[in-house]
């Protein structure tokens, strides 16, 4: 294989053409990386990342059908294809114009018959990854370990009832952290795909939660020991593959972290498709994590609300992206996290250009969301309306409630003096109408 082999022949670096018509889908019409909004460039606000597993390892196969995506970089022996896949990915990153990518350890290099062989494979492929990073300037947004696909993890990894399996997961994470340091990963994600249960009858929930907490504590200690600088993130998901997963949603994870004294070491990587699986609105977990100072990164995808499973579609809804970006701006940005496209082209979208079109469309959707959110914040109309709605907490006894100095006796005396409260409209339709003005 020639080192200069081109996998996306005929595609040039995607340009910014704001005047392009609706039929021109191989250009950015809204994402202008260098455009400055509220003191930062678009590129800095959005910090886009391409995920390795869907975009370069995906085959289009699903539980009901065989492979539909036949990529030239997946041909050859496992190690040959791993190297071709990596070169194809960096060609794509460069032509798309993104600065970050994400991967699982087992996406990057094939698993061997022993831990030692797996580690050797990972060392060889990440040596090449480091060369390509240095050549292109593309960085690792985050790394994660695949602790759910191998049969050994069928009953969980950190929560497995067999200590031997937990030990293997720990060894895999140890290597993952070493790779994170080697490649300069800015974050390290834990997704507990098998950390949960299908039946409560054969599950000791208290023991599993304790073991998972101690697993995280070991990871914290090793990260500090080797001097890795990556931020730790946990990704919530309510179900699938488990019937019930311990990291159900943002509040479940935050409660877990606080209970076990881990909240200072972790933030959340929120995936909105997972949020809707939990029965929440698209932006719910992004907002809840941000309120608690725990929003670290966003796996930027979407799902079909009428379906009950994780579809990992590219986000194209401008209202959704506006709500997410408003929250991100209000918390001051996502650094060192970002917007990672944990999304896959549909199995029916088989052309190479579909991979570009999907990412371009999603990047434009978030660029529009960013611009909309900036207008909402700078105009200040909704902010003023919300502030006025809570104005009774800015004086007298309301202020004492706000600062935590009020008592139940104070409240009783206030009601006896002032009687029944008046009914005040929530004006929901007004807020929705005002918000729609910016879309």
C-alpha positions as CSV (number, residue, x, y, z in Angstrom):
1,X,0.0,0.0,0.0
2,X,1.4,3.4,-1.0
3,X,1.7,5.8,1.9
4,X,0.1,8.5,-0.3
5,X,-2.9,6.3,-1.2
6,X,-6.0,8.6,-1.6
7,X,-9.2,7.2,-0.2
8,X,-11.4,10.2,-0.9
9,X,-10.2,11.0,-4.5
10,X,-12.1,13.8,-6.1
11,X,-13.0,15.5,-2.8
12,X,-11.2,18.7,-1.9
13,X,-11.2,20.6,1.4
14,X,-14.8,21.6,2.1
15,X,-15.2,25.4,1.5
16,X,-17.4,28.0,3.2
17,X,-19.8,29.3,0.5
18,X,-22.6,31.2,2.3
19,X,-24.3,32.1,-1.0
20,X,-24.5,28.5,-2.3
21,X,-27.9,27.2,-3.3
22,X,-29.9,24.4,-1.7
23,X,-28.6,21.8,-4.1
24,X,-24.9,22.4,-3.2
25,X,-24.4,20.1,-0.3
26,X,-20.6,19.8,-0.4
27,X,-19.9,23.2,1.2
28,X,-20.5,25.0,4.4
29,X,-23.3,27.6,4.1
30,X,-23.3,28.5,7.8
31,X,-20.1,27.1,9.5
32,X,-17.4,29.7,9.1
33,X,-14.6,28.4,11.4
34,X,-12.9,31.8,11.8
35,X,-16.0,33.9,12.4
36,X,-16.0,35.5,15.8
37,X,-19.1,35.5,18.0
38,X,-19.1,36.8,21.6
39,X,-15.3,36.9,21.6
40,X,-14.6,33.5,20.2
41,X,-14.3,31.9,16.8
42,X,-17.0,29.4,15.7
43,X,-14.3,26.7,15.7
44,X,-13.6,27.4,19.3
45,X,-17.2,27.4,20.4
46,X,-18.1,24.3,18.6
47,X,-14.9,22.1,18.8
48,X,-16.3,19.6,16.3
49,X,-15.0,16.0,16.4
50,X,-15.5,13.0,14.1
51,X,-16.0,9.6,15.7
52,X,-14.0,6.8,14.5
53,X,-16.3,3.8,15.1
54,X,-19.4,4.9,13.1
55,X,-17.6,6.7,10.3
56,X,-14.7,4.3,9.6
57,X,-15.5,1.0,11.3
58,X,-19.2,0.9,10.5
59,X,-20.5,-1.5,7.8
60,X,-24.2,-0.6,7.7
61,X,-25.1,-4.0,9.1
62,X,-28.0,-4.1,11.6
63,X,-29.9,-6.9,13.4
64,X,-32.1,-7.3,10.3
65,X,-29.6,-7.0,7.5
66,X,-26.1,-7.6,6.3
67,X,-23.3,-5.1,5.4
68,X,-24.2,-2.4,3.0
69,X,-21.1,-0.1,3.3
70,X,-18.1,-1.5,1.6
71,X,-15.1,0.7,2.3
72,X,-11.7,0.2,0.7
73,X,-9.9,0.9,4.0
74,X,-11.5,-2.2,5.6
75,X,-9.8,-4.6,3.2
76,X,-6.8,-6.8,4.1
77,X,-5.6,-8.4,7.3
78,X,-6.8,-6.9,10.6
79,X,-3.6,-4.9,11.1
80,X,-3.3,-3.9,7.4
81,X,-6.9,-2.6,7.4
82,X,-6.3,-0.8,10.7
83,X,-3.5,1.2,9.2
84,X,-5.5,2.0,6.0
85,X,-8.5,3.0,8.1
86,X,-6.4,5.4,10.1
87,X,-4.9,7.0,7.0
88,X,-8.4,7.3,5.4
89,X,-9.7,8.9,8.6
90,X,-7.1,11.6,8.7
91,X,-7.6,12.3,5.0
92,X,-11.3,12.8,5.9
93,X,-10.6,15.0,8.9
94,X,-8.3,17.2,6.9
95,X,-10.7,17.6,4.0
96,X,-13.7,18.2,6.3
97,X,-11.7,20.7,8.3
98,X,-12.2,19.4,11.8
99,X,-9.5,19.5,14.5
100,X,-10.6,16.6,16.7
101,X,-11.5,12.9,16.5
102,X,-12.6,10.2,19.1
103,X,-12.2,6.5,19.2
104,X,-12.5,3.3,21.2
105,X,-9.3,1.3,21.8
106,X,-10.7,-1.6,19.8
107,X,-11.7,0.6,16.9
108,X,-8.1,1.8,16.5
109,X,-6.5,-1.7,16.7
110,X,-7.8,-5.2,16.5
111,X,-8.0,-7.2,19.7
112,X,-5.5,-10.1,20.0
113,X,-5.8,-13.5,21.6
114,X,-4.2,-12.2,24.8
115,X,-4.0,-8.8,26.6
116,X,-0.4,-8.6,25.7
117,X,-1.1,-9.0,21.9
118,X,-3.9,-6.5,22.1
119,X,-1.6,-4.0,23.7
120,X,1.1,-4.6,21.1
121,X,-1.4,-4.0,18.3
122,X,-2.6,-0.8,20.0
123,X,1.0,0.4,20.4
124,X,1.8,-0.1,16.7
125,X,-1.3,1.6,15.4
126,X,-1.2,4.5,17.9
127,X,2.4,5.1,16.8
128,X,1.0,5.8,13.4
129,X,-1.8,7.9,14.8
130,X,0.7,10.1,16.6
131,X,2.6,10.6,13.3
132,X,-0.6,11.6,11.5
133,X,-1.6,13.9,14.4
134,X,1.7,15.7,14.2
135,X,1.5,15.9,10.5
136,X,-2.0,17.3,10.3
137,X,-2.6,19.1,13.6
138,X,-5.7,17.0,14.3
139,X,-6.0,16.1,18.0
140,X,-7.8,13.5,20.1
141,X,-10.9,14.9,21.8
142,X,-11.4,11.7,23.8
143,X,-10.6,8.1,24.0
144,X,-12.7,5.4,25.5
145,X,-12.3,1.6,26.1
146,X,-14.7,-0.8,24.6
147,X,-15.8,-2.7,27.7
148,X,-19.1,-4.1,26.3
149,X,-18.6,-5.9,23.0
150,X,-16.4,-8.9,23.9
151,X,-18.2,-12.0,25.3
152,X,-16.2,-11.7,28.5
153,X,-18.3,-8.5,29.3
154,X,-21.7,-10.0,28.6
155,X,-22.5,-9.6,32.4
156,X,-20.8,-6.3,32.7
157,X,-17.3,-5.0,33.1
158,X,-16.9,-3.0,36.3
159,X,-20.1,-4.4,37.7
160,X,-19.5,-8.1,36.6
161,X,-20.2,-10.6,39.4
162,X,-16.9,-12.3,38.4
163,X,-13.9,-10.5,39.8
164,X,-11.7,-11.9,37.0
165,X,-13.7,-9.9,34.4
166,X,-13.5,-6.7,36.4
167,X,-9.7,-7.2,36.6
168,X,-9.5,-7.6,32.8
169,X,-11.5,-4.3,32.4
170,X,-9.1,-2.6,34.8
171,X,-6.1,-3.8,32.8
172,X,-7.8,-2.6,29.6
173,X,-8.4,0.9,31.1
174,X,-4.8,1.0,32.4
175,X,-3.6,0.7,28.8
176,X,-6.3,3.1,27.5
177,X,-5.0,5.8,29.9
178,X,-1.5,5.2,28.7
179,X,-2.6,5.7,25.1
180,X,-4.6,8.8,26.1
181,X,-1.4,10.3,27.6
182,X,0.7,9.2,24.5
183,X,-1.7,10.8,22.0
184,X,-2.5,13.9,24.1
185,X,-6.2,13.1,24.5
186,X,-8.1,16.0,26.1
187,X,-10.7,13.7,27.7
188,X,-11.3,10.1,28.6
189,X,-14.9,8.7,28.4
190,X,-16.4,5.8,30.3
191,X,-19.6,4.4,28.8
192,X,-21.1,1.5,30.8
193,X,-22.9,-0.3,28.1
194,X,-23.2,-3.5,30.2
195,X,-23.1,-1.8,33.6
196,X,-26.7,-2.6,34.7
197,X,-29.1,-5.5,34.8
198,X,-31.7,-7.4,32.9
199,X,-33.2,-9.1,36.0
200,X,-33.1,-7.9,39.6
201,X,-33.5,-11.5,40.7
202,X,-29.8,-12.4,40.0
203,X,-28.3,-9.0,40.8
204,X,-26.8,-7.5,43.9
205,X,-27.2,-3.9,43.0
206,X,-25.4,-2.5,46.1
207,X,-22.4,-4.6,45.4
208,X,-22.3,-3.7,41.7
209,X,-22.5,0.0,42.4
210,X,-19.8,-0.2,45.0
211,X,-17.5,-2.2,42.7
212,X,-18.1,0.3,39.9
213,X,-17.2,3.2,42.2
214,X,-14.0,1.5,43.2
215,X,-13.2,0.8,39.5
216,X,-13.5,4.6,38.9
217,X,-11.3,5.4,41.9
218,X,-8.6,3.1,40.6
219,X,-8.8,4.9,37.3
220,X,-8.4,8.3,39.0
221,X,-5.4,7.1,40.9
222,X,-3.7,5.7,37.8
223,X,-4.4,8.8,35.8
224,X,-2.7,10.9,38.5
225,X,0.2,8.4,38.8
226,X,1.2,8.6,35.2
227,X,0.4,12.3,34.9
228,X,-2.3,12.1,32.2
229,X,-4.1,15.4,31.8
230,X,-7.3,14.1,30.2
231,X,-10.6,15.1,31.8
232,X,-12.7,12.1,32.9
233,X,-16.3,11.9,31.5
234,X,-19.1,9.5,32.1
235,X,-21.8,9.0,29.4
236,X,-25.3,8.4,30.6
237,X,-27.7,6.0,28.9
238,X,-30.9,4.5,30.3
239,X,-31.1,1.2,28.4
240,X,-29.8,-0.8,25.5
241,X,-28.0,-3.1,25.7
242,X,-29.0,-3.6,29.3
243,X,-32.7,-3.4,30.3
244,X,-31.7,-1.0,33.0
245,X,-28.3,0.8,33.1
246,X,-26.9,2.3,36.2
247,X,-25.9,5.5,34.3
248,X,-29.6,6.1,33.4
249,X,-29.5,9.8,32.9
250,X,-27.6,12.9,34.0
251,X,-29.1,13.1,37.4
252,X,-28.5,9.4,38.1
253,X,-24.8,9.8,37.2
254,X,-24.5,13.0,39.2
255,X,-26.1,11.3,42.2
256,X,-23.8,8.3,41.9
257,X,-20.7,10.5,41.7
258,X,-21.7,12.6,44.7
259,X,-22.6,9.5,46.8
260,X,-19.2,8.0,46.2
261,X,-17.2,11.2,46.5
262,X,-16.1,11.2,42.8
263,X,-17.8,14.4,41.7
264,X,-14.5,16.4,41.6
265,X,-12.9,13.9,39.2
266,X,-15.6,13.5,36.6
267,X,-18.0,15.4,34.4
268,X,-20.6,14.1,31.9
269,X,-20.5,13.4,28.2
270,X,-24.1,13.9,27.3
271,X,-25.6,12.2,24.2
272,X,-29.0,13.7,23.4
273,X,-30.1,10.5,21.7
274,X,-29.7,8.7,25.0
275,X,-31.5,11.5,26.8
276,X,-34.6,11.0,24.7
277,X,-34.4,7.3,25.3
278,X,-34.8,8.1,29.0
279,X,-38.0,10.0,28.2
280,X,-36.6,13.5,28.4
281,X,-36.6,16.3,25.9
282,X,-33.6,16.6,23.6
283,X,-31.7,19.3,25.6
284,X,-32.7,18.0,29.1
285,X,-29.5,16.3,30.2
286,X,-27.4,19.0,28.6
287,X,-29.2,21.6,30.8
288,X,-29.3,19.5,33.9
289,X,-25.6,18.6,33.7
290,X,-24.7,22.2,33.1
291,X,-26.7,23.5,36.1
292,X,-24.6,21.3,38.4
293,X,-21.4,22.3,36.7
294,X,-21.0,18.8,35.3
295,X,-21.4,19.3,31.5
296,X,-18.1,18.3,30.0
297,X,-18.8,17.3,26.4
298,X,-21.7,16.4,24.0
299,X,-22.0,13.5,21.7
300,X,-23.9,15.4,19.1
301,X,-26.4,13.2,17.5
302,X,-30.2,12.7,17.5
303,X,-32.7,9.8,17.3
304,X,-36.2,9.2,16.0
305,X,-38.5,10.0,18.9
306,X,-41.1,7.6,17.6
307,X,-38.6,4.7,18.0
308,X,-37.5,3.0,21.2
309,X,-33.9,2.5,20.4
310,X,-30.7,4.4,19.8
311,X,-30.5,5.3,16.1
312,X,-27.4,7.6,16.2
313,X,-28.6,10.0,13.4
314,X,-26.8,13.2,12.5
315,X,-28.3,16.2,14.2
316,X,-30.2,18.5,11.7
317,X,-32.9,20.1,13.8
318,X,-32.1,23.8,14.3
319,X,-34.3,24.2,17.4
320,X,-32.4,21.4,19.1
321,X,-29.0,22.8,18.2
322,X,-30.0,26.3,19.4
323,X,-31.1,25.0,22.8
324,X,-27.8,23.1,23.2
325,X,-25.6,26.0,22.1
326,X,-27.5,28.4,24.4
327,X,-26.6,26.2,27.4
328,X,-23.0,25.9,26.2
329,X,-22.6,29.6,25.8
330,X,-24.2,30.3,29.2
331,X,-21.7,28.0,30.9
332,X,-18.8,29.6,29.1
333,X,-18.0,26.9,26.5
334,X,-17.2,23.2,26.6
335,X,-13.4,23.2,26.7
336,X,-11.7,20.7,27.0
337,X,-14.8,18.9,25.7
338,X,-16.5,19.4,22.4
339,X,-19.2,18.4,20.0
340,X,-18.5,14.9,18.9
341,X,-20.6,13.4,16.0
342,X,-21.4,10.1,17.5
343,X,-23.6,9.5,14.5
344,X,-23.7,7.2,11.5
345,X,-24.9,7.6,8.0
346,X,-27.9,5.4,7.3
347,X,-27.2,2.0,6.0
348,X,-29.0,3.1,2.8
349,X,-26.5,6.0,2.4
350,X,-23.8,4.0,0.7
351,X,-21.8,6.6,-1.3
352,X,-18.6,8.1,0.1
353,X,-20.0,11.6,-0.5
354,X,-22.8,10.8,2.0
355,X,-20.2,10.7,4.8
356,X,-19.2,14.3,3.9
357,X,-22.8,15.5,3.4
358,X,-23.9,14.1,6.8
359,X,-21.1,15.9,8.7
360,X,-21.4,19.1,6.7
361,X,-25.2,19.2,7.3
362,X,-24.7,18.6,11.1
363,X,-21.9,21.2,11.3
364,X,-24.1,23.8,9.6
365,X,-27.0,22.9,11.9
366,X,-24.8,23.6,14.9
367,X,-23.4,26.8,13.3
368,X,-26.9,28.0,12.9
369,X,-27.8,27.0,16.4
370,X,-24.7,28.9,17.7
371,X,-25.7,32.1,15.8
372,X,-29.3,31.8,17.0
373,X,-28.2,31.3,20.6
374,X,-26.0,34.3,20.4
375,X,-28.9,36.4,19.2
376,X,-31.1,35.1,22.0
377,X,-28.5,35.9,24.6
378,X,-27.5,39.3,23.2
379,X,-31.1,40.5,22.8
380,X,-31.8,39.5,26.3
381,X,-35.6,39.3,25.9
382,X,-36.1,35.8,27.1
383,X,-33.5,36.3,29.9
384,X,-35.4,39.4,31.1
385,X,-38.7,37.6,31.0
386,X,-37.3,34.7,33.1
387,X,-35.7,37.2,35.5
388,X,-39.0,39.0,36.0
389,X,-40.8,35.7,36.6
390,X,-38.6,35.1,39.6
391,X,-38.5,38.7,40.8
392,X,-40.2,37.9,44.1
393,X,-37.0,36.2,45.3
394,X,-35.0,39.4,45.0
395,X,-36.4,41.3,48.0
396,X,-37.8,40.9,51.5
397,X,-38.5,37.3,52.6
398,X,-38.0,36.0,49.1
399,X,-34.4,37.1,49.2
400,X,-34.0,35.3,52.5
401,X,-35.2,32.1,50.8
402,X,-32.7,32.8,48.0
403,X,-29.7,33.1,50.4
404,X,-30.9,30.2,52.6
405,X,-31.6,32.2,55.8
406,X,-35.4,31.9,55.9
407,X,-37.3,29.6,58.4
408,X,-40.6,27.9,58.4
409,X,-41.8,30.3,61.1
410,X,-40.9,33.2,58.8
411,X,-43.0,31.6,56.0
412,X,-46.0,31.0,58.3
413,X,-45.9,34.6,59.5
414,X,-45.8,35.9,55.9
415,X,-48.8,33.9,54.8
416,X,-50.8,35.0,57.9
417,X,-50.1,38.6,57.0
418,X,-50.5,38.4,53.2
419,X,-53.1,35.6,52.8
420,X,-53.6,33.5,49.6
421,X,-51.1,34.1,46.7
422,X,-52.5,35.4,43.5
423,X,-52.5,33.2,40.4
424,X,-49.7,34.2,37.9
425,X,-49.6,33.0,34.3
426,X,-46.6,31.0,33.2
427,X,-46.9,32.5,29.7
428,X,-45.5,29.3,28.1
429,X,-46.8,30.1,24.7
430,X,-45.3,33.6,24.8
431,X,-41.8,32.1,25.6
432,X,-42.2,29.6,22.7
433,X,-43.3,32.3,20.3
434,X,-40.4,34.6,21.3
435,X,-37.9,31.7,20.9
436,X,-39.2,30.8,17.5
437,X,-38.4,34.4,16.4
438,X,-34.7,33.5,16.4
439,X,-34.9,30.2,14.6
